[in-house]
Amino acid sequence: MMSAVVETYPWGDSRRFNSYSAYFRRLFGSRVQKVTIDAGFTCPNRDGSISSGGCTFCNNDAFSPSYSHKGYPIARQIEEGILFHRNRYRKAQKYLAYFQSYSNTYKPLAELREIYGQAITHPDVAGIVVGTRPDCVDEAKLDYFAGLAAQGYYVILEYGIESVYDETLRRVNRGHDFAAAVRAVEMTKARGIHCGAHFILGLPDETDEMLVAQAGAINALPLDTVKFHQLQIFKDTLMARDYAAHPDAYRFRTLPEYIDLFIDLLERLRPDLVIERFAGEAPPRYHLNPSPWGSVRNERLLQLLEKRLEERGTWQGKLFLTDRT
């Protein structure tokens, strides 16, 4: 009896997109889990350096896990995070300290050395994931992270870019333009540091055509990983006030609409880009309005995405590769 032929894609497996989990299996040979750390950073868009209002969409609490406690020593946060994930994801063998809240390079270099030194000395930590803004890095800080990578630690800087359109960045009070993101990503990769980026799909006045067209700008960045979230409006944010004043500028897509929109973008993304996530979830208590998707969890979202990719007979980079042949 002949076995079925399993199709493989440019990234080497049968999934129709270059998945984050497979990326880490290729790097480490096992499952890797991120442990979220809150090291007490703030943001130049909040402390008055750029603005005191912050980005209009920002509510970090909505994405902070229950085990992450600002003010606890970093070692304790790591221990509690590992315990949480060992109970939930029993297959994880290695852990990455994920510095998520606000801008995690927005301190003097001496303080960064102390903070990240505490994380990498933990015996179960294989590296660090540093979430930050494009305007919060400089050559000296990047040289420090490159030094950690040279010692064998996995180091990735994940930049909040959010949109490739300057008009949108101004609208959400981002405080930097897209050119700043290009500079930060290029400086990071020039030092051999892994580099990721975050984008929000559906910011005010951005059409489906604009969201799909940004694939070209994303492909031009020397990124390793990329994550996308659908637009979510949280309570007690400037965006909540803007939405109340300008509801026509906002469009909330149904789940099928959003999946098809993301696939239109995915088809145009480089095959080597690792897709960390394509949607986000937050506790209902933070949402301004009930989610139009209900309580669909990320695991189910992935199943729906893969089903729709199969139905459409497509995969990541299909049109990117077609356009180059």
C-alpha positions in Angstrom: 0.0 0.0 0.0 1.5 3.3 -1.1 1.7 6.1 1.6 0.3 9.5 0.8 2.8 12.1 -0.4 3.1 14.9 2.1 3.8 18.2 0.4 6.5 20.3 1.9 6.9 24.1 1.5 10.1 26.2 1.3 10.5 26.2 5.1 10.8 22.4 5.1 7.5 21.1 6.6 3.9 20.5 5.5 2.3 23.5 7.2 1.1 26.2 4.8 3.0 29.0 6.6 6.4 29.3 8.2 5.4 28.7 11.8 7.0 30.0 15.0 6.9 26.6 16.7 8.8 24.9 13.8 11.3 27.8 13.8 12.3 27.0 17.3 12.4 23.3 16.8 14.8 24.0 13.9 17.0 26.2 16.2 16.8 24.2 19.5 15.6 20.8 18.5 12.8 21.0 21.1 9.8 23.1 22.1 10.7 26.5 23.5 8.4 28.6 25.6 8.5 32.4 26.3 8.2 33.5 29.9 6.9 37.1 30.2 8.9 39.5 32.4 7.9 42.9 33.5 11.1 44.8 34.4 9.5 48.1 35.1 10.3 49.9 31.9 8.3 52.9 30.7 8.1 54.6 27.3 9.3 57.9 25.8 5.8 58.3 24.5 4.5 58.3 28.0 7.1 60.0 30.2 7.0 63.3 28.3 10.1 62.7 26.2 8.0 62.5 23.1 4.5 62.6 24.5 2.7 62.0 27.7 -0.4 60.3 26.2 1.2 57.2 24.8 0.0 55.4 21.6 -3.7 55.6 21.3 -4.2 51.8 21.3 -1.9 51.0 24.3 -3.1 49.1 27.3 -0.3 46.8 28.3 -2.3 45.1 31.0 -4.5 43.5 28.4 -1.6 41.4 27.2 0.2 40.7 30.5 -0.2 37.2 31.8 -1.5 36.6 35.3 1.9 35.3 36.5 3.8 38.4 35.5 4.2 40.8 38.5 5.8 44.2 38.1 8.1 44.8 41.0 9.0 41.2 41.7 12.7 40.3 41.2 13.4 39.1 37.7 14.6 35.7 39.0 11.3 35.2 40.8 9.3 36.2 37.7 11.2 33.7 35.7 10.6 30.9 38.3 6.9 31.6 38.5 6.6 31.8 34.7 8.4 28.5 34.2 6.2 26.9 36.8 3.1 28.2 35.1 4.2 26.9 31.7 5.3 23.6 33.0 1.8 22.9 34.2 0.3 24.2 31.0 2.8 23.1 28.3 4.5 20.0 29.6 6.6 19.6 26.4 8.6 22.8 26.8 12.3 22.1 27.5 13.8 25.5 27.0 12.7 29.0 28.0 13.2 32.5 26.7 12.8 35.5 29.0 10.4 37.7 27.2 10.6 41.4 28.2 7.2 42.6 26.9 5.8 45.6 28.7 6.5 49.0 27.2 9.9 49.8 25.7 12.5 47.4 27.1 15.6 49.2 25.9 14.5 52.6 27.3 17.1 52.8 30.1 20.8 53.6 30.3 23.1 50.8 29.1 24.4 50.2 32.6 20.9 49.4 33.8 20.2 47.2 30.8 23.3 45.1 31.6 22.0 44.6 35.1 18.5 43.7 34.0 19.4 41.3 31.2 22.3 39.9 33.1 19.8 38.6 35.8 17.8 36.8 33.1 20.5 35.1 31.1 22.2 33.7 34.3 19.1 31.6 35.1 19.9 28.0 34.3 16.7 27.3 32.4 16.9 30.4 30.2 18.3 30.0 26.7 18.0 33.6 25.6 16.0 36.8 25.7 13.2 38.4 23.7 13.2 42.1 23.9 10.1 44.1 22.9 10.9 47.8 22.2 10.4 50.8 20.0 12.5 51.6 16.9 13.5 55.0 18.5 14.8 53.4 21.7 18.0 51.7 20.4 21.4 53.1 19.6 24.7 51.6 18.5 26.0 51.0 22.1 22.9 49.2 23.2 22.9 47.1 20.0 26.5 46.3 20.5 25.7 45.0 24.0 22.9 42.7 22.7 25.3 41.5 19.9 27.8 40.6 22.6 25.2 38.4 24.4 24.4 36.7 21.1 28.1 36.1 20.5 28.2 34.2 23.8 25.7 31.7 22.5 22.4 33.1 23.9 19.4 33.5 21.6 18.7 37.2 21.4 15.9 38.8 19.4 14.7 42.4 19.4 11.1 42.8 18.5 10.1 46.2 17.3 6.6 47.6 17.5 6.2 49.1 14.0 2.4 48.8 13.8 2.0 50.3 10.3 4.2 51.1 7.3 2.1 54.3 6.7 3.3 57.5 8.3 -0.2 59.0 8.3 -1.4 56.1 10.3 1.5 56.3 12.8 0.7 60.0 13.3 -3.0 59.2 13.8 -2.3 56.7 16.6 0.3 59.1 18.2 3.1 56.6 17.7 5.8 59.2 17.9 8.1 57.9 15.2 7.8 57.4 11.4 8.4 54.3 9.4 11.9 55.4 8.4 12.8 55.1 12.1 11.7 51.4 12.0 13.8 50.8 8.9 16.9 52.2 10.5 16.4 50.2 13.7 15.9 46.9 11.9 18.8 47.5 9.6 21.1 48.4 12.5 20.0 45.4 14.4 20.5 42.9 11.6 23.9 44.4 10.7 25.1 43.1 14.1 23.8 39.6 13.5 21.0 40.0 16.0 17.7 38.2 15.4 15.0 40.8 14.6 11.2 40.7 14.7 8.4 43.2 14.2 4.8 43.7 15.3 2.0 45.1 13.1 -1.7 45.9 13.9 -4.1 45.1 11.0 -7.1 47.5 10.9 -5.9 50.8 12.3 -8.2 53.7 11.6 -8.7 54.6 7.9 -6.5 51.7 6.7 -8.3 49.8 3.9 -7.9 46.2 3.0 -5.9 47.3 -0.1 -3.5 49.2 2.1 -3.0 46.4 4.5 -2.2 43.9 1.8 0.0 46.4 -0.1 2.3 46.8 2.9 3.7 43.3 2.2 6.2 44.9 -0.1 7.6 47.2 2.7 7.6 44.4 5.2 9.5 42.1 2.7 12.1 44.8 2.2 13.0 44.8 5.9 15.7 42.2 7.0 13.3 40.6 9.6 13.4 37.1 10.9 10.0 37.0 12.6 6.8 39.0 12.3 3.6 39.1 14.3 0.2 40.5 13.5 -2.8 41.4 15.6 -6.2 42.5 14.6 -7.4 45.9 15.8 -8.8 45.7 19.3 -10.0 48.8 21.2 -9.4 48.6 24.9 -11.1 50.6 27.7 -9.3 53.7 29.1 -7.3 54.3 26.0 -7.0 57.3 23.8 -8.3 55.1 20.9 -11.5 54.5 22.9 -12.1 58.2 22.9 -11.2 58.6 19.3 -13.5 55.8 18.3 -16.4 57.5 20.2 -15.7 60.7 18.3 -14.9 59.1 14.8 -16.6 55.7 14.6 -16.6 55.8 10.8 -12.8 55.7 10.7 -12.8 52.2 12.2 -13.8 48.9 10.7 -14.1 45.7 12.7 -13.9 42.6 10.5 -15.7 39.4 11.1 -13.4 36.4 11.8 -13.9 35.0 8.2 -13.2 38.4 6.8 -10.0 38.8 8.8 -8.7 35.4 8.0 -9.2 36.0 4.3 -7.5 39.4 4.6 -4.6 37.9 6.4 -4.2 35.2 3.8 -4.2 37.9 1.1 -1.2 39.4 2.9 0.4 36.1 3.8 0.5 35.0 0.1 2.7 38.1 -0.6 5.1 37.7 2.3 8.6 36.2 1.9 8.6 32.5 2.6 11.6 32.9 5.0 9.7 35.2 7.3 8.6 33.3 10.5 5.0 34.0 11.4 4.8 34.3 15.2 1.1 35.0 15.3 -1.6 36.4 13.1 -4.1 37.5 15.7 -4.3 38.3 19.3 -6.5 37.7 22.3 -7.1 39.7 25.5 -9.4 39.2 28.4 -13.0 40.4 27.7 -12.9 42.8 30.6 -10.4 45.0 28.7 -12.4 45.3 25.5 -14.4 48.5 24.9 -17.0 46.4 23.1 -17.5 42.7 23.1 -15.3 41.0 20.5 -17.1 40.3 17.2 -15.3 36.9 17.3 -16.6 35.8 20.6 -14.2 33.9 22.8 -12.3 32.1 20.1 -8.8 31.1 21.5 -5.6 31.3 19.5 -5.4 27.5 19.1 -8.8 27.5 17.4 -7.8 30.5 15.3 -4.8 28.6 13.9 -7.0 25.7 13.0 -9.4 28.0 11.1 -6.5 29.7 9.3 -5.0 26.4 8.2 -8.4 25.1 7.0 -9.0 28.3 5.0 -5.5 28.1 3.5 -6.2 24.5 2.3 -9.6 25.6 0.9 -8.0 28.4 -1.1 -5.2 26.1 -2.2 -2.6 28.6 -1.1 0.3 29.2 1.2 2.8 31.8 2.5 4.7 33.4 -0.3 2.8 31.9 -3.1 2.3 35.2 -4.9 5.7 36.5 -3.7 7.4 33.6 -5.5 5.1 33.8 -8.6 5.9 37.5 -9.0 9.6 36.6 -9.2 9.4 33.9 -11.8 
